[in-house]
């Protein structure tokens, strides 16, 4: 009988579809069946508007629940019971992780964790983080997002021989191809629709709209920059709890446009208008979208950035300012005032997009699965 792998996800994100589709194909070629089980978005998660579905039956959506506002429950049984390897997110809130961990410790079920190893938005001495440092040892295998995440897990005493560095990514090749297909006519038509001059200097924020993204700093910095650079315009794409706040901000400023969640070619057309990517808050996989669009990534030196921060090179493909809106505004202007520097950094960003790919991520993950399954 062919070995079976079950990956359990809280929700299915748009950007994860290419990964799971390719992973299923690659594992099938190695004689391994894949099933992915994912839950329904909870209230705050639904506001982001970036969810998708996998083909049934190998992709199975279940009605998940938040219990007491803190615990995440997924009513799923058969897929993981019959699997030879179960891969779950390493998170304290996931109820299913606990019975799986018990079975793994008893040698009755092989379980792997997938994640960062730690919560970067929480104090290291918090109860939750102390518990996570203990629980990370319960898995038979680790799929770490980045080299930095793998180093953290290993530093806690987990065997490096049982860690796979996934190199977390999006489908950079597809996005580059979609961006290359955007025409001058499409760009000109959108600029006309927005009412912006053809020579406007456009920046973009693209991602979820929630507090940790420091959109208050983004808006304050944009106001300061526009006051000194009247040709500066700002695109804000994404959904989330702060969508109404962003919409109100944009409606009062003709040089700002709130686009809502965008995907595929619609997203590519927006990106093609910009000359830089602004993200003063938490950094995540958006860095790869920026690189694909040849956009230097501007952020701030705050605590809690995602492990993808390691993809950024200050003064190369990104600029990292002090964590306040005035410093962030000055960083934006440092590029607007220096076209040669901006052009050099755009070239660095485009080059970085080739270093991270969904193909490499799938290869890494599939190899980790095969190695884990081969261990006695």
C-alpha positions in Angstrom: 0.0 0.0 0.0 1.3 3.5 -0.9 2.3 5.6 2.1 -0.1 8.5 2.9 0.7 12.0 4.1 -1.9 14.3 5.7 -1.2 18.0 6.1 -3.6 19.9 8.3 -4.0 23.7 7.9 -6.1 26.2 9.8 -7.3 27.8 6.5 -6.4 27.6 2.9 -4.8 30.8 1.6 -4.7 31.9 -2.1 -0.9 32.0 -2.1 -0.6 28.4 -0.8 -2.6 26.8 -3.7 0.4 26.4 -6.1 2.5 24.8 -3.4 -0.1 22.1 -2.5 -0.9 21.4 -6.2 2.8 20.9 -7.0 3.6 19.0 -3.8 0.8 16.5 -4.5 2.1 15.9 -8.0 5.7 15.5 -6.9 4.8 13.2 -4.0 2.6 11.1 -6.3 5.6 10.7 -8.6 7.5 9.2 -5.6 4.6 6.8 -4.8 3.2 8.9 -1.9 -0.4 10.0 -1.6 -1.2 13.5 -0.2 -4.3 14.7 1.5 -4.7 18.3 2.8 -7.4 19.1 5.4 -8.1 22.8 6.1 -10.7 24.7 8.2 -13.1 27.5 7.6 -11.9 31.0 8.3 -13.0 32.5 11.7 -14.5 36.0 11.8 -11.4 38.1 11.8 -9.7 35.8 9.3 -12.6 36.1 6.9 -12.2 39.8 6.6 -8.9 39.4 4.8 -10.6 37.9 1.8 -7.6 35.9 0.6 -8.9 32.3 0.9 -9.2 29.5 -1.6 -10.1 25.8 -1.9 -8.3 22.7 -3.1 -9.9 20.1 -5.3 -11.9 17.4 -3.5 -11.3 14.7 -2.4 -7.6 15.1 -1.8 -8.3 18.6 -0.5 -10.9 18.4 2.3 -12.5 21.5 3.9 -14.0 21.0 7.3 -16.1 23.3 9.6 -13.6 24.4 12.2 -14.4 26.3 15.4 -12.7 28.7 17.8 -13.3 27.5 21.4 -13.3 30.1 24.2 -11.7 32.5 21.7 -8.3 30.8 22.2 -8.4 27.2 21.0 -8.8 26.1 17.4 -10.8 22.9 16.8 -11.0 20.9 13.5 -13.5 18.0 13.5 -11.3 15.7 11.4 -10.5 12.0 12.1 -10.2 9.6 9.2 -7.5 11.5 7.2 -5.0 11.7 9.9 -5.8 8.3 11.5 -5.1 6.5 8.2 -2.0 8.6 7.3 1.6 7.4 7.8 2.7 11.0 8.5 0.6 13.9 9.8 2.0 17.5 9.3 0.5 20.2 11.5 1.2 23.8 12.3 3.2 24.2 15.5 0.8 26.4 17.5 -0.4 26.1 21.1 -4.1 26.9 20.1 -4.5 23.8 17.9 -6.4 21.2 19.9 -5.7 18.4 17.5 -2.0 18.7 18.1 -2.2 17.3 21.6 -3.7 13.9 20.9 -1.3 13.6 17.9 1.7 14.4 20.1 0.6 11.7 22.6 0.4 9.2 19.8 3.7 10.3 18.4 5.4 9.9 21.8 4.0 6.4 22.1 5.3 5.5 18.6 1.8 5.0 17.2 1.7 7.9 14.8 4.4 9.8 13.0 3.9 13.6 13.3 5.8 16.6 11.9 5.6 20.3 12.8 5.6 23.0 10.2 6.3 26.6 11.2 8.6 29.3 12.7 9.4 27.5 15.9 8.4 30.5 18.0 5.9 33.3 18.1 7.9 36.4 17.1 5.1 38.8 18.4 5.3 37.4 21.9 7.8 37.8 24.7 10.3 34.9 24.9 9.6 34.5 28.7 5.8 34.3 28.3 3.9 31.2 29.3 3.0 30.5 25.7 6.5 30.7 24.5 7.9 28.6 27.3 5.3 25.9 26.4 6.2 26.1 22.7 9.9 25.5 23.5 8.9 22.4 25.3 6.3 21.1 22.7 8.6 21.6 19.7 10.4 18.4 20.9 7.2 16.3 20.6 7.3 15.9 16.8 9.2 13.3 14.8 10.2 15.8 12.1 10.4 19.6 11.6 9.6 21.6 8.5 11.1 25.0 9.3 10.1 28.0 7.2 13.6 29.4 6.8 17.2 28.8 7.9 16.6 31.2 10.8 13.6 29.2 12.0 15.6 25.9 11.6 18.5 27.4 13.7 16.1 28.4 16.4 14.6 24.9 16.6 18.1 23.3 16.7 19.2 25.8 19.4 16.4 24.3 21.6 18.1 20.9 21.4 16.1 19.4 18.5 18.3 17.2 16.2 19.4 19.0 13.0 19.1 15.6 11.3 15.4 15.8 11.6 14.9 19.4 10.3 14.0 20.3 6.8 14.4 24.0 5.7 11.4 24.6 3.5 12.5 28.0 2.2 9.0 29.5 2.5 7.9 31.0 -0.9 5.1 31.9 -3.2 4.9 31.1 -6.9 7.5 33.7 -8.0 7.8 32.4 -11.6 4.1 32.7 -12.2 4.0 36.2 -10.8 6.9 37.4 -12.9 5.3 36.0 -16.0 2.0 37.7 -15.1 3.8 41.0 -14.5 5.7 40.7 -17.8 2.3 40.3 -19.6 0.9 43.6 -18.3 0.8 46.1 -21.2 1.5 49.8 -21.3 -2.1 50.3 -22.3 -3.4 48.5 -19.2 -1.1 50.7 -17.0 -2.2 53.9 -18.8 -5.9 53.0 -18.5 -5.6 52.3 -14.8 -3.7 55.6 -14.1 -6.4 57.4 -16.1 -9.1 55.7 -14.1 -7.4 56.7 -10.8 -7.0 60.3 -12.0 -3.2 60.3 -11.6 -0.7 61.9 -13.9 1.3 59.5 -16.0 4.6 60.6 -14.3 3.3 60.1 -10.8 5.7 58.4 -8.3 3.6 55.5 -7.1 4.2 53.4 -4.0 2.2 50.3 -2.9 1.2 48.5 0.2 -0.2 45.0 -0.5 -1.2 42.7 2.3 -3.6 42.1 5.2 -5.0 45.2 6.9 -4.5 44.7 10.6 -2.9 46.5 13.5 0.5 44.8 13.4 1.1 46.0 9.9 1.4 49.6 11.3 -0.9 51.1 8.8 -1.1 54.2 11.0 2.6 54.8 10.4 2.0 54.1 6.6 -0.7 56.7 6.4 1.1 59.3 8.5 4.3 58.9 6.5 2.5 59.0 3.2 0.8 62.3 4.2 4.2 63.8 5.1 5.8 62.6 1.8 2.9 63.9 -0.3 3.1 67.3 1.3 6.7 67.6 0.0 6.3 65.6 -3.2 2.9 66.4 -4.7 3.5 63.7 -7.5 3.6 61.0 -4.8 0.7 58.5 -4.9 -0.2 55.5 -2.8 -1.9 52.2 -3.6 -3.2 50.1 -0.7 -4.4 46.6 -1.7 -5.7 44.0 0.8 -8.5 43.2 3.2 -8.8 42.9 6.9 -10.1 44.4 10.1 -8.8 47.9 9.2 -10.4 48.0 5.7 -12.9 50.7 6.6 -10.2 52.9 8.2 -8.1 52.5 5.0 -11.1 53.3 2.8 -11.9 56.4 4.7 -8.3 57.6 4.5 -8.2 57.0 0.8 -11.6 58.7 0.1 -10.3 61.9 1.6 -7.2 61.9 -0.6 -7.3 61.8 -4.4 -3.7 60.6 -4.5 -4.5 57.5 -2.5 -6.5 54.5 -3.8 -7.8 51.6 -1.6 -8.1 48.7 -4.0 -9.3 45.9 -1.6 -8.0 42.3 -2.0 -6.5 41.7 -5.4 -5.2 38.5 -7.0 -3.7 37.3 -10.3 -3.6 39.7 -13.1 -5.5 42.4 -11.2 -2.8 42.4 -8.6 -0.1 42.4 -11.2 -1.4 45.5 -12.9 -1.4 47.3 -9.6 2.1 46.3 -8.8 3.3 47.4 -12.2 2.4 51.0 -11.5 4.6 51.2 -8.4 8.3 52.0 -7.9 8.5 50.8 -4.3 6.7 48.6 -1.7 5.9 50.1 1.7 5.4 47.9 4.7 6.2 49.7 8.0 4.8 46.8 10.1 5.4 43.1 10.3 7.2 41.5 7.3 6.0 38.3 5.8 5.9 36.6 2.4 5.0 39.9 0.7 8.7 40.5 0.3 8.7 38.0 -2.6 5.8 39.7 -4.4 7.8 42.9 -4.1 10.9 41.3 -5.5 9.0 39.8 -8.5 7.7 43.3 -9.3 11.2 44.8 -9.0 10.2 46.9 -6.0 12.6 47.7 -3.1 10.9 46.7 0.1 10.7 49.5 2.8 10.0 48.5 6.4 11.0 49.5 9.9 13.1 48.1 12.7 10.4 46.7 14.9 10.2 43.5 17.0 8.2 40.5 15.7 9.0 40.4 12.0 8.3 37.0 10.3 11.3 34.7 9.4 11.1 36.1 5.8 13.0 39.1 7.1 16.1 37.1 6.4 15.3 37.5 2.6 15.9 41.2 2.9 19.3 42.9 2.5 19.4 46.5 3.8 20.6 48.9 1.1 20.4 46.1 -1.4 16.8 45.0 -2.0 15.3 46.9 1.0 15.6 49.8 3.3 14.9 49.4 7.1 14.2 52.6 9.0 13.8 53.4 12.6 10.4 52.5 13.9 8.4 55.7 13.6 6.5 57.4 10.8 8.9 60.3 10.5 11.8 58.1 9.9 9.8 55.9 7.5 8.8 59.1 5.5 12.4 60.1 5.3 13.3 56.7 3.9 10.6 56.9 1.2 11.9 60.3 0.2 15.5 59.1 0.1 14.5 57.0 -2.9 12.2 59.5 -4.5 15.1 62.1 -4.4 17.7 59.7 -5.8 16.5 58.0 -9.1 19.8 56.3 -9.6 19.7 54.6 -6.2 16.0 53.6 -6.7 16.9 52.0 -10.1 19.8 50.1 -8.5 17.6 48.8 -5.7 14.9 47.8 -8.1 17.5 45.7 -10.0 18.6 44.1 -6.7 15.0 43.3 -5.8 14.3 41.6 -9.2 17.5 39.5 -8.8 16.3 38.4 -5.4 13.1 37.1 -6.8 15.0 34.3 -8.6 16.6 33.0 -5.3 13.2 31.9 -3.8 10.7 29.8 -5.7 7.8 27.5 -5.2 9.7 24.8 -7.1 12.5 24.9 -4.5 10.0 24.9 -1.7 8.2 21.9 -3.1 11.5 20.0 -3.6 12.6 20.7 -0.1 9.3 19.7 1.5 9.0 16.5 -0.6 12.5 15.5 0.3 11.8 16.0 3.9 8.6 13.9 3.7 10.5 11.0 2.0 13.3 11.1 4.5 11.0 11.2 7.4 8.9 8.2 6.1 12.1 6.2 5.4 13.3 6.4 9.0 12.6 3.4 11.1 
